[in-house]
Structure formats: C-alpha cells, structure tokens
Amino acid sequence: MDTISLASELTVLAPDGSEIRELIAVSGGSVVHCTLPSGVSSAAVAHRTVEEVWYCLQGRGQVWRKNESAESVVDVRPGVSLNITVGTHFQFRNTGTEPLCIIIVTIPPWPGEAEAVRVNDYWDAR
C-alpha cells in the first residue's frame, strides 16, 4: 500500500512543458498533478500508447483535441473532466490569472518521455 502527499516541487517537466508532480502508480495506471502557469500554452503532442482522463481542480483554461473524426476546443474550470484517447492531438492553455491545476490519470502507466510525439501547435506554445 502506498500513501503520497502532493510534493511542493515538480517531479518532472512534461514533454508538453507542463509541471508534473507524480502521485500514485499501480500496474493498470498512474496519477499525476499537472500545473500550467497563468498565461502559458503547452506544446501540442499526441500519445503513442496511453490514454488519459483529466479532472480540473483549479484555474481556467482551454483544451484543443483533434483526432480522425473530430476537432474541438473546450473550456476547462474546476469540476470539468475530459479524456485524451490514444493518438489524439492535443494542447492546452491557461486563460486565467491563477495556475491551471489538473489531475491526470494515465492508462496504462506513463512509460516515459518518448511516449509523447510533438505535433503542430493549435496555439503558439509559450
């Protein structure tokens, strides 16, 4: 059994530029706390083998997603949940004045930096 408290320092800077604090991982998935500072846009990426479920805890932002059948931009705020399916191009940005904080469940667990493939940005990454 594992018990983890949220770290004050980031564990890793994700391939998309967001700040990641690792939480719990099990054989079927992993959970992280993701932070994107105010005024920042991530880099656009797609995942090779994992899918994700996101739940917004704090802040305001937008998420762009594009796959073979659809493309959309959704507003995120506390209480909003969304998914990122395998191969979906996605990018997110903080449109608010406070950090955008998201809990991300990755299924299966995050295999490493090579998982994320850089794709064309929807917004200028900054």
MDAnalysis code that builds the backbone (N, CA, C; Angstrom):
import MDAnalysis as mda
import numpy as np

u = mda.Universe.empty(378, n_residues=126, atom_resindex=np.repeat(np.arange(126), 3), trajectory=True)
u.add_TopologyAttr("name", ["N", "CA", "C"] * 126)
u.add_TopologyAttr("resid", np.arange(1, 127))
u.add_TopologyAttr("resname", ["MET", "ASP", "THR", "ILE", "SER", "LEU", "ALA", "SER", "GLU", "LEU", "THR", "VAL", "LEU", "ALA", "PRO", "ASP", "GLY", "SER", "GLU", "ILE", "ARG", "GLU", "LEU", "ILE", "ALA", "VAL", "SER", "GLY", "GLY", "SER", "VAL", "VAL", "HIS", "CYS", "THR", "LEU", "PRO", "SER", "GLY", "VAL", "SER", "SER", "ALA", "ALA", "VAL", "ALA", "HIS", "ARG", "THR", "VAL", "GLU", "GLU", "VAL", "TRP", "TYR", "CYS", "LEU", "GLN", "GLY", "ARG", "GLY", "GLN", "VAL", "TRP", "ARG", "LYS", "ASN", "GLU", "SER", "ALA", "GLU", "SER", "VAL", "VAL", "ASP", "VAL", "ARG", "PRO", "GLY", "VAL", "SER", "LEU", "ASN", "ILE", "THR", "VAL", "GLY", "THR", "HIS", "PHE", "GLN", "PHE", "ARG", "ASN", "THR", "GLY", "THR", "GLU", "PRO", "LEU", "CYS", "ILE", "ILE", "ILE", "VAL", "THR", "ILE", "PRO", "PRO", "TRP", "PRO", "GLY", "GLU", "ALA", "GLU", "ALA", "VAL", "ARG", "VAL", "ASN", "ASP", "TYR", "TRP", "ASP", "ALA", "ARG"])
u.atoms.positions = np.array([
    [0.842, -1.182, 0.000],
    [0.000, 0.000, 0.000],
    [0.884, 1.241, 0.000],
    [0.519, 2.217, -0.823],
    [1.261, 3.473, -0.909],
    [0.385, 4.632, -0.460],
    [1.009, 5.599, 0.163],
    [0.359, 6.854, 0.521],
    [1.322, 7.967, 0.165],
    [0.873, 8.930, -0.631],
    [1.757, 10.002, -1.103],
    [1.065, 11.338, -0.906],
    [1.832, 12.315, -0.437],
    [1.344, 13.697, -0.359],
    [1.859, 14.459, -1.565],
    [1.089, 15.432, -2.015],
    [1.494, 16.256, -3.146],
    [2.782, 16.996, -2.813],
    [3.794, 16.847, -3.652],
    [5.095, 17.499, -3.450],
    [5.006, 18.977, -3.786],
    [5.768, 19.797, -3.085],
    [5.790, 21.229, -3.384],
    [6.624, 21.516, -4.633],
    [7.599, 20.684, -4.916],
    [8.441, 20.838, -6.103],
    [7.985, 19.875, -7.193],
    [8.100, 20.302, -8.455],
    [7.696, 19.425, -9.550],
    [8.613, 18.225, -9.639],
    [8.059, 17.103, -10.059],
    [8.822, 15.879, -10.246],
    [9.548, 15.926, -11.579],
    [8.837, 16.407, -12.596],
    [9.393, 16.445, -13.947],
    [8.662, 17.510, -14.760],
    [9.356, 18.056, -15.729],
    [8.715, 18.926, -16.712],
    [8.276, 18.016, -17.853],
    [6.972, 17.971, -18.114],
    [6.430, 17.072, -19.141],
    [6.902, 17.469, -20.531],
    [6.832, 16.538, -21.498],
    [7.211, 16.866, -22.878],
    [6.432, 18.048, -23.454],
    [5.215, 18.298, -22.945],
    [4.430, 19.429, -23.439],
    [4.736, 20.732, -22.700],
    [5.615, 20.679, -21.679],
    [6.014, 21.870, -20.945],
    [5.275, 22.087, -19.642],
    [4.312, 21.240, -19.306],
    [3.576, 21.398, -18.055],
    [4.383, 20.824, -16.890],
    [4.071, 21.311, -15.688],
    [4.754, 20.884, -14.470],
    [4.030, 19.681, -13.872],
    [4.758, 18.582, -13.696],
    [4.160, 17.336, -13.223],
    [4.683, 16.981, -11.838],
    [3.744, 16.650, -10.957],
    [4.051, 16.116, -9.638],
    [3.436, 14.720, -9.578],
    [4.292, 13.708, -9.508],
    [3.814, 12.333, -9.529],
    [3.085, 11.993, -8.238],
    [2.003, 11.236, -8.386],
    [1.240, 10.752, -7.244],
    [1.365, 9.233, -7.207],
    [0.284, 8.515, -7.306],
    [0.291, 7.053, -7.179],
    [0.320, 6.380, -8.554],
    [1.053, 5.268, -8.629],
    [1.049, 4.418, -9.823],
    [0.767, 2.987, -9.396],
    [-0.045, 2.300, -10.183],
    [-0.329, 0.879, -9.993],
    [-0.110, 0.193, -11.341],
    [-0.288, -1.110, -11.385],
    [0.000, -1.829, -12.630],
    [-0.866, -1.369, -13.797],
    [-2.109, -0.933, -13.541],
    [-3.008, -0.549, -14.624],
    [-3.017, 0.921, -14.996],
    [-2.416, 1.797, -14.160],
    [-2.455, 3.223, -14.464],
    [-1.638, 4.040, -13.486],
    [-1.532, 5.325, -13.770],
    [-0.801, 6.239, -12.887],
    [-1.569, 7.543, -12.786],
    [-1.314, 8.287, -11.690],
    [-1.991, 9.547, -11.429],
    [-0.942, 10.615, -11.151],
    [-1.121, 11.783, -11.781],
    [-0.235, 12.920, -11.535],
    [-1.066, 14.173, -11.312],
    [-0.425, 15.150, -10.700],
    [-0.980, 16.501, -10.545],
    [-0.221, 17.362, -11.543],
    [-0.946, 18.001, -12.444],
    [-0.353, 18.805, -13.516],
    [-0.662, 20.277, -13.265],
    [0.347, 21.136, -13.434],
    [0.162, 22.574, -13.286],
    [0.669, 23.286, -14.527],
    [-0.124, 24.243, -15.015],
    [0.278, 25.108, -16.113],
    [0.128, 26.542, -15.612],
    [1.224, 27.297, -15.539],
    [1.159, 28.662, -15.014],
    [0.267, 29.584, -15.843],
    [-0.173, 30.658, -15.239],
    [-1.018, 31.655, -15.901],
    [-0.349, 32.188, -17.161],
    [-1.138, 32.302, -18.238],
    [-0.638, 32.863, -19.490],
    [0.192, 31.922, -20.337],
    [0.304, 30.665, -19.948],
    [1.160, 29.700, -20.649],
    [0.309, 28.744, -21.482],
    [0.825, 28.396, -22.673],
    [0.249, 27.347, -23.510],
    [1.246, 26.196, -23.579],
    [0.753, 24.988, -23.456],
    [1.617, 23.815, -23.592],
    [2.032, 23.672, -25.054],
    [2.959, 22.766, -25.309],
    [3.262, 22.352, -26.681],
    [2.235, 21.288, -27.063],
    [1.863, 21.227, -28.329],
    [0.903, 20.220, -28.798],
    [1.618, 18.881, -28.975],
    [0.969, 17.817, -28.488],
    [1.521, 16.471, -28.592],
    [0.405, 15.468, -28.872],
    [0.809, 14.252, -29.176],
    [-0.091, 13.096, -29.255],
    [0.608, 11.962, -28.525],
    [-0.156, 11.055, -27.925],
    [0.421, 9.915, -27.220],
    [0.395, 8.676, -28.102],
    [1.474, 7.912, -28.021],
    [1.612, 6.703, -28.833],
    [0.746, 5.543, -28.325],
    [0.714, 5.333, -26.995],
    [0.098, 4.113, -26.460],
    [-0.818, 4.316, -25.262],
    [-0.827, 5.494, -24.669],
    [-1.639, 5.691, -23.457],
    [-2.839, 6.575, -23.734],
    [-3.855, 6.413, -22.893],
    [-4.976, 7.343, -22.896],
    [-5.036, 7.980, -21.517],
    [-5.712, 9.128, -21.441],
    [-5.750, 9.857, -20.182],
    [-7.162, 10.340, -19.867],
    [-7.410, 10.485, -18.564],
    [-8.612, 11.124, -18.051],
    [-8.133, 12.318, -17.238],
    [-8.670, 13.509, -17.538],
    [-8.288, 14.745, -16.854],
    [-9.449, 15.242, -16.002],
    [-9.104, 15.815, -14.842],
    [-10.088, 16.451, -13.971],
    [-9.495, 17.776, -13.484],
    [-10.145, 18.873, -13.813],
    [-9.642, 20.204, -13.450],
    [-9.962, 20.511, -11.986],
    [-8.921, 20.882, -11.248],
    [-9.058, 21.239, -9.834],
    [-9.113, 22.744, -9.604],
    [-8.343, 23.497, -10.405],
    [-8.165, 24.927, -10.147],
    [-7.831, 25.641, -11.446],
    [-8.265, 26.901, -11.539],
    [-7.902, 27.741, -12.670],
    [-8.903, 27.651, -13.810],
    [-8.540, 28.328, -14.878],
    [-9.365, 28.353, -16.095],
    [-8.448, 28.151, -17.293],
    [-8.971, 27.458, -18.289],
    [-8.157, 27.224, -19.474],
    [-8.979, 26.664, -20.605],
    [-8.259, 26.230, -21.637],
    [-8.877, 25.604, -22.799],
    [-8.022, 24.425, -23.220],
    [-8.696, 23.401, -23.754],
    [-8.028, 22.217, -24.281],
    [-8.483, 22.020, -25.716],
    [-7.518, 21.924, -26.630],
    [-7.776, 21.598, -28.033],
    [-7.477, 20.122, -28.224],
    [-8.413, 19.415, -28.879],
    [-8.226, 18.000, -29.209],
    [-8.617, 17.763, -30.660],
    [-7.837, 16.920, -31.327],
    [-8.124, 16.590, -32.730],
    [-7.761, 15.126, -32.969],
    [-8.741, 14.388, -33.518],
    [-8.458, 13.020, -33.954],
    [-9.016, 12.852, -35.355],
    [-9.068, 11.623, -35.845],
    [-9.517, 11.380, -37.220],
    [-10.953, 11.797, -37.472],
    [-11.788, 11.806, -36.434],
    [-13.209, 12.070, -36.657],
    [-13.717, 13.407, -36.133],
    [-12.916, 14.107, -35.315],
    [-13.433, 15.350, -34.719],
    [-12.292, 16.270, -34.286],
    [-12.642, 17.542, -34.144],
    [-11.721, 18.546, -33.620],
    [-12.547, 19.525, -32.804],
    [-12.054, 19.877, -31.603],
    [-12.789, 20.814, -30.764],
    [-11.865, 21.518, -29.778],
    [-12.352, 22.650, -29.280],
    [-11.726, 23.370, -28.180],
    [-12.766, 23.449, -27.079],
    [-12.402, 22.998, -25.879],
    [-13.326, 23.048, -24.751],
    [-12.741, 23.922, -23.650],
    [-13.625, 24.618, -22.946],
    [-13.226, 25.407, -21.783],
    [-13.144, 24.479, -20.580],
    [-12.090, 24.672, -19.760],
    [-11.964, 23.902, -18.535],
    [-11.933, 24.840, -17.341],
    [-12.519, 24.380, -16.264],
    [-12.593, 25.092, -14.993],
    [-12.774, 24.010, -13.934],
    [-12.692, 24.343, -12.663],
    [-12.858, 23.321, -11.635],
    [-14.155, 22.527, -11.815],
    [-14.010, 21.207, -11.748],
    [-15.149, 20.313, -11.894],
    [-15.310, 19.715, -13.274],
    [-14.571, 20.207, -14.274],
    [-14.682, 19.692, -15.649],
    [-13.714, 18.528, -15.841],
    [-14.204, 17.468, -16.472],
    [-13.411, 16.284, -16.774],
    [-13.446, 16.031, -18.276],
    [-12.360, 15.499, -18.815],
    [-12.289, 15.174, -20.243],
    [-11.330, 14.018, -20.451],
    [-11.338, 13.481, -21.662],
    [-10.409, 12.394, -21.963],
    [-9.527, 12.745, -23.154],
    [-8.380, 12.095, -23.177],
    [-7.437, 12.175, -24.300],
    [-7.227, 10.727, -24.742],
    [-7.752, 10.359, -25.895],
    [-7.606, 8.984, -26.385],
    [-6.273, 8.825, -27.119],
    [-5.842, 7.582, -27.257],
    [-4.578, 7.276, -27.925],
    [-4.557, 7.912, -29.312],
    [-3.480, 8.595, -29.639],
    [-3.298, 9.195, -30.954],
    [-3.925, 10.557, -31.142],
    [-4.733, 11.026, -30.192],
    [-5.363, 12.341, -30.304],
    [-4.312, 13.444, -30.169],
    [-4.348, 14.392, -31.085],
    [-3.502, 15.580, -30.967],
    [-4.164, 16.486, -29.936],
    [-3.365, 17.040, -29.013],
    [-3.964, 17.918, -28.012],
    [-2.963, 18.969, -27.534],
    [-3.539, 20.048, -27.048],
    [-2.772, 21.158, -26.496],
    [-3.683, 21.865, -25.503],
    [-3.097, 22.428, -24.456],
    [-3.926, 23.170, -23.507],
    [-3.235, 24.449, -23.107],
    [-4.072, 25.400, -22.662],
    [-3.535, 26.695, -22.264],
    [-4.287, 27.224, -21.057],
    [-3.569, 28.022, -20.287],
    [-4.139, 28.663, -19.116],
    [-4.628, 30.040, -19.542],
    [-5.916, 30.277, -19.421],
    [-6.502, 31.561, -19.809],
    [-6.843, 32.424, -18.606],
    [-6.534, 31.943, -17.413],
    [-6.879, 32.650, -16.187],
    [-5.694, 33.351, -15.555],
    [-5.910, 33.801, -14.335],
    [-4.883, 34.546, -13.600],
    [-4.208, 33.708, -12.522],
    [-4.674, 32.492, -12.312],
    [-4.058, 31.602, -11.329],
    [-3.591, 30.342, -12.044],
    [-2.743, 29.522, -11.407],
    [-2.300, 28.284, -12.052],
    [-3.489, 27.401, -12.442],
    [-3.370, 26.743, -13.581],
    [-4.344, 25.747, -14.015],
    [-3.847, 24.410, -13.489],
    [-4.615, 23.774, -12.605],
    [-4.211, 22.518, -11.972],
    [-5.173, 21.411, -12.362],
    [-4.611, 20.306, -12.840],
    [-5.399, 19.191, -13.362],
    [-4.859, 17.884, -12.792],
    [-5.753, 17.011, -12.367],
    [-5.382, 15.639, -12.013],
    [-5.489, 14.820, -13.296],
    [-4.426, 14.071, -13.608],
    [-4.402, 13.262, -14.832],
    [-4.175, 11.798, -14.468],
    [-5.095, 10.950, -14.941],
    [-4.961, 9.502, -14.795],
    [-4.515, 8.965, -16.151],
    [-3.410, 8.253, -16.173],
    [-2.846, 7.707, -17.409],
    [-2.974, 6.186, -17.386],
    [-3.542, 5.642, -18.484],
    [-3.813, 4.214, -18.584],
    [-3.228, 3.696, -19.887],
    [-2.321, 2.717, -19.884],
    [-1.580, 2.201, -18.739],
    [-0.651, 3.277, -18.160],
    [0.155, 2.960, -17.142],
    [1.023, 3.981, -16.556],
    [1.937, 4.633, -17.590],
    [2.284, 5.871, -17.345],
    [3.156, 6.643, -18.237],
    [4.469, 5.902, -18.450],
    [4.814, 5.562, -19.719],
    [6.013, 4.769, -19.982],
    [7.310, 5.584, -20.093],
    [7.215, 6.898, -20.234],
    [8.429, 7.718, -20.355],
    [8.267, 8.789, -21.411],
    [9.249, 9.672, -21.484],
    [9.191, 10.855, -22.344],
    [8.957, 10.539, -23.819],
    [9.432, 9.392, -24.302],
    [9.269, 9.031, -25.717],
    [7.805, 8.762, -26.082],
    [6.923, 8.676, -25.075],
    [5.502, 8.432, -25.321],
    [4.838, 9.570, -26.077],
    [5.249, 10.801, -25.784],
    [4.627, 11.986, -26.393],
    [5.336, 12.355, -27.690],
    [4.548, 12.461, -28.756],
    [5.062, 12.839, -30.072],
    [4.637, 14.278, -30.343],
    [5.571, 15.114, -30.693],
    [5.271, 16.526, -30.981],
    [4.460, 16.631, -32.266],
    [3.390, 17.433, -32.240],
    [2.551, 17.698, -33.409],
    [2.426, 19.212, -33.580],
    [1.794, 19.651, -34.663],
    [1.644, 21.084, -34.914],
    [0.785, 21.743, -33.841],
    [1.253, 22.907, -33.351],
    [0.525, 23.636, -32.329],
    [-0.773, 24.213, -32.885],
    [-1.796, 24.243, -32.042],
    [-3.025, 24.947, -32.342],
    [-2.865, 26.410, -31.936],
    [-2.250, 26.624, -30.755],
    [-1.872, 27.970, -30.275],
    [-0.347, 28.021, -30.237],
    [0.212, 29.212, -30.274],
    [1.656, 29.365, -30.090],
    [2.026, 28.884, -28.691],
    [2.932, 27.938, -28.599],
    [3.380, 27.432, -27.287],
    [4.263, 28.491, -26.648],
    [3.994, 28.771, -25.379],
    [4.811, 29.736, -24.632],
    [4.822, 29.403, -23.175],
])
